[in-house]
Amino acid sequence: MLDEQRAAVKRRLKRSPGYENTPALLARQQRPRGIRSTAREACLPQSTFPQELPNTAEQLLDESFVP
């Protein structure tokens, strides 16, 4: 699933290079939703996860990086 999402973002960026800053912005905006979802799936409190995104956009798009 992560590979598919990365590939989709990369395709979109290739088609629209003006959106090069978008992955970082979207990752920050979606962070609260991701924390809620992950906490629920892992049966952990939301406070387990850092509120600020600990990764760069480059890391998130890097196929060899596993968050």
Backbone atoms as SQL, in Angstrom:
CREATE TABLE atoms (id INTEGER PRIMARY KEY, chain TEXT, resi INTEGER, resn TEXT, atom TEXT, x REAL, y REAL, z REAL);
INSERT INTO atoms VALUES
  (1, 'A', 1, 'MET', 'N', 0.819, -1.187, 0.000),
  (2, 'A', 1, 'MET', 'CA', 0.000, 0.000, 0.000),
  (3, 'A', 1, 'MET', 'C', 0.869, 1.260, 0.000),
  (4, 'A', 2, 'LEU', 'N', 1.909, 1.274, 0.807),
  (5, 'A', 2, 'LEU', 'CA', 2.790, 2.435, 0.860),
  (6, 'A', 2, 'LEU', 'C', 3.457, 2.664, -0.493),
  (7, 'A', 3, 'ASP', 'N', 3.907, 1.585, -1.130),
  (8, 'A', 3, 'ASP', 'CA', 4.532, 1.713, -2.452),
  (9, 'A', 3, 'ASP', 'C', 3.567, 2.290, -3.472),
  (10, 'A', 4, 'GLU', 'N', 2.319, 1.867, -3.423),
  (11, 'A', 4, 'GLU', 'CA', 1.306, 2.371, -4.353),
  (12, 'A', 4, 'GLU', 'C', 1.060, 3.860, -4.135),
  (13, 'A', 5, 'GLN', 'N', 0.993, 4.266, -2.885),
  (14, 'A', 5, 'GLN', 'CA', 0.762, 5.675, -2.583),
  (15, 'A', 5, 'GLN', 'C', 1.938, 6.535, -3.023),
  (16, 'A', 6, 'ARG', 'N', 3.151, 6.040, -2.780),
  (17, 'A', 6, 'ARG', 'CA', 4.331, 6.784, -3.214),
  (18, 'A', 6, 'ARG', 'C', 4.351, 6.924, -4.730),
  (19, 'A', 7, 'ALA', 'N', 4.056, 5.854, -5.429),
  (20, 'A', 7, 'ALA', 'CA', 4.052, 5.890, -6.891),
  (21, 'A', 7, 'ALA', 'C', 3.015, 6.875, -7.413),
  (22, 'A', 8, 'ALA', 'N', 1.849, 6.907, -6.796),
  (23, 'A', 8, 'ALA', 'CA', 0.794, 7.836, -7.218),
  (24, 'A', 8, 'ALA', 'C', 1.227, 9.286, -7.016),
  (25, 'A', 9, 'VAL', 'N', 1.854, 9.572, -5.893),
  (26, 'A', 9, 'VAL', 'CA', 2.330, 10.932, -5.632),
  (27, 'A', 9, 'VAL', 'C', 3.406, 11.312, -6.636),
  (28, 'A', 10, 'LYS', 'N', 4.333, 10.394, -6.907),
  (29, 'A', 10, 'LYS', 'CA', 5.405, 10.685, -7.856),
  (30, 'A', 10, 'LYS', 'C', 4.860, 10.936, -9.267),
  (31, 'A', 11, 'ARG', 'N', 3.863, 10.154, -9.675),
  (32, 'A', 11, 'ARG', 'CA', 3.248, 10.370, -11.000),
  (33, 'A', 11, 'ARG', 'C', 2.606, 11.750, -11.065),
  (34, 'A', 12, 'ARG', 'N', 1.907, 12.114, -10.005),
  (35, 'A', 12, 'ARG', 'CA', 1.233, 13.408, -9.977),
  (36, 'A', 12, 'ARG', 'C', 2.253, 14.542, -10.018),
  (37, 'A', 13, 'LEU', 'N', 3.354, 14.402, -9.284),
  (38, 'A', 13, 'LEU', 'CA', 4.387, 15.430, -9.285),
  (39, 'A', 13, 'LEU', 'C', 5.064, 15.546, -10.649),
  (40, 'A', 14, 'LYS', 'N', 5.221, 14.418, -11.318),
  (41, 'A', 14, 'LYS', 'CA', 5.840, 14.435, -12.645),
  (42, 'A', 14, 'LYS', 'C', 4.959, 15.188, -13.637),
  (43, 'A', 15, 'ARG', 'N', 3.655, 14.996, -13.521),
  (44, 'A', 15, 'ARG', 'CA', 2.708, 15.687, -14.412),
  (45, 'A', 15, 'ARG', 'C', 2.580, 17.168, -14.072),
  (46, 'A', 16, 'SER', 'N', 2.756, 17.513, -12.811),
  (47, 'A', 16, 'SER', 'CA', 2.561, 18.889, -12.349),
  (48, 'A', 16, 'SER', 'C', 3.720, 19.299, -11.438),
  (49, 'A', 17, 'PRO', 'N', 4.882, 19.617, -12.008),
  (50, 'A', 17, 'PRO', 'CA', 6.044, 19.932, -11.179),
  (51, 'A', 17, 'PRO', 'C', 5.845, 21.149, -10.274),
  (52, 'A', 18, 'GLY', 'N', 4.867, 21.974, -10.555),
  (53, 'A', 18, 'GLY', 'CA', 4.589, 23.131, -9.709),
  (54, 'A', 18, 'GLY', 'C', 4.117, 22.749, -8.320),
  (55, 'A', 19, 'TYR', 'N', 3.756, 21.502, -8.143),
  (56, 'A', 19, 'TYR', 'CA', 3.264, 21.023, -6.848),
  (57, 'A', 19, 'TYR', 'C', 4.361, 20.371, -6.012),
  (58, 'A', 20, 'GLU', 'N', 5.621, 20.696, -6.285),
  (59, 'A', 20, 'GLU', 'CA', 6.723, 20.013, -5.611),
  (60, 'A', 20, 'GLU', 'C', 6.702, 20.169, -4.094),
  (61, 'A', 21, 'ASN', 'N', 6.099, 21.238, -3.565),
  (62, 'A', 21, 'ASN', 'CA', 6.027, 21.418, -2.108),
  (63, 'A', 21, 'ASN', 'C', 4.784, 20.774, -1.501),
  (64, 'A', 22, 'THR', 'N', 3.901, 20.271, -2.330),
  (65, 'A', 22, 'THR', 'CA', 2.640, 19.707, -1.871),
  (66, 'A', 22, 'THR', 'C', 2.786, 18.482, -0.970),
  (67, 'A', 23, 'PRO', 'N', 3.677, 17.524, -1.238),
  (68, 'A', 23, 'PRO', 'CA', 3.760, 16.344, -0.362),
  (69, 'A', 23, 'PRO', 'C', 4.002, 16.696, 1.106),
  (70, 'A', 24, 'ALA', 'N', 4.894, 17.637, 1.369),
  (71, 'A', 24, 'ALA', 'CA', 5.164, 18.023, 2.758),
  (72, 'A', 24, 'ALA', 'C', 3.931, 18.669, 3.386),
  (73, 'A', 25, 'LEU', 'N', 3.262, 19.530, 2.649),
  (74, 'A', 25, 'LEU', 'CA', 2.060, 20.195, 3.156),
  (75, 'A', 25, 'LEU', 'C', 0.958, 19.181, 3.438),
  (76, 'A', 26, 'LEU', 'N', 0.720, 18.289, 2.502),
  (77, 'A', 26, 'LEU', 'CA', -0.318, 17.279, 2.695),
  (78, 'A', 26, 'LEU', 'C', -0.010, 16.347, 3.853),
  (79, 'A', 27, 'ALA', 'N', 1.264, 15.983, 3.986),
  (80, 'A', 27, 'ALA', 'CA', 1.648, 15.104, 5.091),
  (81, 'A', 27, 'ALA', 'C', 1.372, 15.780, 6.432),
  (82, 'A', 28, 'ARG', 'N', 1.679, 17.070, 6.530),
  (83, 'A', 28, 'ARG', 'CA', 1.402, 17.800, 7.785),
  (84, 'A', 28, 'ARG', 'C', -0.095, 17.911, 8.032),
  (85, 'A', 29, 'GLN', 'N', -0.855, 18.167, 6.990),
  (86, 'A', 29, 'GLN', 'CA', -2.309, 18.316, 7.141),
  (87, 'A', 29, 'GLN', 'C', -2.981, 17.000, 7.529),
  (88, 'A', 30, 'GLN', 'N', -2.496, 15.899, 6.992),
  (89, 'A', 30, 'GLN', 'CA', -3.112, 14.597, 7.233),
  (90, 'A', 30, 'GLN', 'C', -2.584, 13.893, 8.475),
  (91, 'A', 31, 'ARG', 'N', -1.573, 14.453, 9.107),
  (92, 'A', 31, 'ARG', 'CA', -0.956, 13.823, 10.274),
  (93, 'A', 31, 'ARG', 'C', -1.968, 13.486, 11.375),
  (94, 'A', 32, 'PRO', 'N', -2.846, 14.415, 11.789),
  (95, 'A', 32, 'PRO', 'CA', -3.804, 14.075, 12.854),
  (96, 'A', 32, 'PRO', 'C', -4.696, 12.885, 12.490),
  (97, 'A', 33, 'ARG', 'N', -5.141, 12.826, 11.264),
  (98, 'A', 33, 'ARG', 'CA', -5.979, 11.704, 10.815),
  (99, 'A', 33, 'ARG', 'C', -5.193, 10.400, 10.852),
  (100, 'A', 34, 'GLY', 'N', -3.941, 10.454, 10.405),
  (101, 'A', 34, 'GLY', 'CA', -3.095, 9.265, 10.424),
  (102, 'A', 34, 'GLY', 'C', -2.828, 8.768, 11.833),
  (103, 'A', 35, 'ILE', 'N', -2.633, 9.702, 12.745),
  (104, 'A', 35, 'ILE', 'CA', -2.404, 9.322, 14.145),
  (105, 'A', 35, 'ILE', 'C', -3.639, 8.642, 14.711),
  (106, 'A', 36, 'ARG', 'N', -4.799, 9.226, 14.480),
  (107, 'A', 36, 'ARG', 'CA', -6.042, 8.610, 14.988),
  (108, 'A', 36, 'ARG', 'C', -6.231, 7.207, 14.433),
  (109, 'A', 37, 'SER', 'N', -6.035, 7.060, 13.144),
  (110, 'A', 37, 'SER', 'CA', -6.224, 5.769, 12.486),
  (111, 'A', 37, 'SER', 'C', -5.224, 4.730, 12.988),
  (112, 'A', 38, 'THR', 'N', -3.966, 5.101, 13.057),
  (113, 'A', 38, 'THR', 'CA', -2.928, 4.178, 13.499),
  (114, 'A', 38, 'THR', 'C', -3.106, 3.797, 14.964),
  (115, 'A', 39, 'ALA', 'N', -3.447, 4.778, 15.791),
  (116, 'A', 39, 'ALA', 'CA', -3.665, 4.504, 17.214),
  (117, 'A', 39, 'ALA', 'C', -4.814, 3.513, 17.397),
  (118, 'A', 40, 'ARG', 'N', -5.871, 3.701, 16.635),
  (119, 'A', 40, 'ARG', 'CA', -7.029, 2.798, 16.708),
  (120, 'A', 40, 'ARG', 'C', -6.643, 1.388, 16.270),
  (121, 'A', 41, 'GLU', 'N', -5.935, 1.279, 15.139),
  (122, 'A', 41, 'GLU', 'CA', -5.535, -0.034, 14.628),
  (123, 'A', 41, 'GLU', 'C', -4.572, -0.747, 15.567),
  (124, 'A', 42, 'ALA', 'N', -3.668, 0.012, 16.191),
  (125, 'A', 42, 'ALA', 'CA', -2.648, -0.588, 17.054),
  (126, 'A', 42, 'ALA', 'C', -3.107, -0.705, 18.510),
  (127, 'A', 43, 'CYS', 'N', -4.307, -0.202, 18.789),
  (128, 'A', 43, 'CYS', 'CA', -4.839, -0.205, 20.168),
  (129, 'A', 43, 'CYS', 'C', -3.882, 0.512, 21.128),
  (130, 'A', 44, 'LEU', 'N', -3.384, 1.648, 20.672),
  (131, 'A', 44, 'LEU', 'CA', -2.477, 2.468, 21.478),
  (132, 'A', 44, 'LEU', 'C', -3.074, 3.861, 21.638),
  (133, 'A', 45, 'PRO', 'N', -2.717, 4.567, 22.700),
  (134, 'A', 45, 'PRO', 'CA', -3.198, 5.942, 22.837),
  (135, 'A', 45, 'PRO', 'C', -2.549, 6.840, 21.778),
  (136, 'A', 46, 'GLN', 'N', -3.285, 7.856, 21.350),
  (137, 'A', 46, 'GLN', 'CA', -2.757, 8.777, 20.346),
  (138, 'A', 46, 'GLN', 'C', -1.486, 9.464, 20.820),
  (139, 'A', 47, 'SER', 'N', -1.332, 9.608, 22.123),
  (140, 'A', 47, 'SER', 'CA', -0.141, 10.267, 22.670),
  (141, 'A', 47, 'SER', 'C', 1.134, 9.454, 22.434),
  (142, 'A', 48, 'THR', 'N', 0.998, 8.217, 21.996),
  (143, 'A', 48, 'THR', 'CA', 2.152, 7.372, 21.673),
  (144, 'A', 48, 'THR', 'C', 2.924, 7.938, 20.481),
  (145, 'A', 49, 'PHE', 'N', 2.229, 8.626, 19.607),
  (146, 'A', 49, 'PHE', 'CA', 2.800, 9.083, 18.347),
  (147, 'A', 49, 'PHE', 'C', 3.140, 10.565, 18.400),
  (148, 'A', 50, 'PRO', 'N', 4.290, 10.948, 17.823),
  (149, 'A', 50, 'PRO', 'CA', 4.655, 12.370, 17.820),
  (150, 'A', 50, 'PRO', 'C', 3.630, 13.181, 17.025),
  (151, 'A', 51, 'GLN', 'N', 3.256, 14.319, 17.560),
  (152, 'A', 51, 'GLN', 'CA', 2.276, 15.173, 16.886),
  (153, 'A', 51, 'GLN', 'C', 2.863, 15.825, 15.633),
  (154, 'A', 52, 'GLU', 'N', 4.136, 16.155, 15.699),
  (155, 'A', 52, 'GLU', 'CA', 4.804, 16.747, 14.542),
  (156, 'A', 52, 'GLU', 'C', 5.348, 15.642, 13.645),
  (157, 'A', 53, 'LEU', 'N', 5.292, 15.859, 12.374),
  (158, 'A', 53, 'LEU', 'CA', 5.789, 14.882, 11.408),
  (159, 'A', 53, 'LEU', 'C', 7.302, 14.738, 11.558),
  (160, 'A', 54, 'PRO', 'N', 7.794, 13.556, 11.893),
  (161, 'A', 54, 'PRO', 'CA', 9.230, 13.384, 12.130),
  (162, 'A', 54, 'PRO', 'C', 10.039, 13.129, 10.861),
  (163, 'A', 55, 'ASN', 'N', 9.386, 13.069, 9.717),
  (164, 'A', 55, 'ASN', 'CA', 10.067, 12.741, 8.472),
  (165, 'A', 55, 'ASN', 'C', 9.933, 13.873, 7.469),
  (166, 'A', 56, 'THR', 'N', 10.901, 13.946, 6.558),
  (167, 'A', 56, 'THR', 'CA', 10.833, 14.926, 5.481),
  (168, 'A', 56, 'THR', 'C', 10.008, 14.350, 4.324),
  (169, 'A', 57, 'ALA', 'N', 9.587, 15.213, 3.429),
  (170, 'A', 57, 'ALA', 'CA', 8.855, 14.756, 2.249),
  (171, 'A', 57, 'ALA', 'C', 9.738, 13.831, 1.412),
  (172, 'A', 58, 'GLU', 'N', 11.023, 14.141, 1.350),
  (173, 'A', 58, 'GLU', 'CA', 11.946, 13.305, 0.583),
  (174, 'A', 58, 'GLU', 'C', 11.990, 11.887, 1.158),
  (175, 'A', 59, 'GLN', 'N', 12.031, 11.789, 2.483),
  (176, 'A', 59, 'GLN', 'CA', 12.036, 10.468, 3.115),
  (177, 'A', 59, 'GLN', 'C', 10.740, 9.726, 2.809),
  (178, 'A', 60, 'LEU', 'N', 9.622, 10.413, 2.897),
  (179, 'A', 60, 'LEU', 'CA', 8.332, 9.767, 2.681),
  (180, 'A', 60, 'LEU', 'C', 8.178, 9.239, 1.262),
  (181, 'A', 61, 'LEU', 'N', 8.845, 9.888, 0.311),
  (182, 'A', 61, 'LEU', 'CA', 8.770, 9.453, -1.091),
  (183, 'A', 61, 'LEU', 'C', 9.877, 8.477, -1.466),
  (184, 'A', 62, 'ASP', 'N', 10.846, 8.292, -0.596),
  (185, 'A', 62, 'ASP', 'CA', 11.974, 7.398, -0.855),
  (186, 'A', 62, 'ASP', 'C', 11.522, 5.944, -0.692),
  (187, 'A', 63, 'GLU', 'N', 11.637, 5.172, -1.759),
  (188, 'A', 63, 'GLU', 'CA', 11.162, 3.771, -1.739),
  (189, 'A', 63, 'GLU', 'C', 11.889, 2.897, -0.721),
  (190, 'A', 64, 'SER', 'N', 13.104, 3.277, -0.356),
  (191, 'A', 64, 'SER', 'CA', 13.854, 2.456, 0.595),
  (192, 'A', 64, 'SER', 'C', 13.595, 2.872, 2.043),
  (193, 'A', 65, 'PHE', 'N', 12.871, 3.968, 2.244),
  (194, 'A', 65, 'PHE', 'CA', 12.594, 4.466, 3.590),
  (195, 'A', 65, 'PHE', 'C', 11.303, 3.841, 4.116),
  (196, 'A', 66, 'VAL', 'N', 11.369, 3.323, 5.329),
  (197, 'A', 66, 'VAL', 'CA', 10.188, 2.768, 5.984),
  (198, 'A', 66, 'VAL', 'C', 9.946, 3.569, 7.257),
  (199, 'A', 67, 'PRO', 'N', 8.862, 4.340, 7.298),
  (200, 'A', 67, 'PRO', 'CA', 8.591, 5.161, 8.493),
  (201, 'A', 67, 'PRO', 'C', 8.200, 4.317, 9.688);
